[in-house]
């Protein structure tokens, strides 16, 4: 048996990095259908090919995760097509170049909070609504960051958003536990993704210096390592885990 046998799963930010790795692993672990949300149709289609190659159904949904009507339509469409949602991995996010706190532009603050926090709220709101309507004992995992528990240098808006994801997750976890809905957060360390390397596969000077400080091995984590935690949190093996913030950084914060 796989950890996701027969399940209908939503993944946002599914076009690459952690989202793609998680979508692929859900499929390998027996998911019936993986609904892939991303703003880039081409990369989402590539992930869909990966999912289908592992034997699961896949659908691609291209929209803005900060727009509530689009989020609601996405969730409703999946339920209309598949009958329910069992698991959701709210993983979409962005990063910005580091700047001193006093130089951070209001526009950058607003964009970061919209994408990295408001989108999580909107996805959870409509996922939970449908889980309640269908009587599904579902599991939701939200991507936070190591910056959800310690500050990211030069990233006050990223740090604020990722801290807030933990509170948002715990609030929902406490409110819907009696309905059988579990909500948890995963806090990755520095992961080898296009968002971190800019698609070059090479860290900039500032990021390389940060990696040397926070990674016990001096190496980036791989998306598959984070995906494994996310898929486990959605599985029955984690049925006693609710409202938790699971740090997956190789021990960097511990240091």
Secondary structure, 3 states (H helix, E strand, C coil): CCCCCCCEEEEECCCCHHHHHHHHHHHHCCCCEEEEEECCHHHHHHHHHHHHHCCCEEEEEECCCCCHHHHHHHHHHHHHHHCCCCEEEECCCCCCCCCCHHHCCHHHHHHHHHHHHHHHHHHHHHHHHHHHHHCCCCEEEEECCHHHCCCCCCCHHHHHHHHHHHHHHHHHHHHHHHHCCEEEEEEECCECCHHHHCCCCCCCHHHHHHHHHHCCCCCCECHHHHHHHHHHHCCHHHCCCCCCEEEECCCCCCC
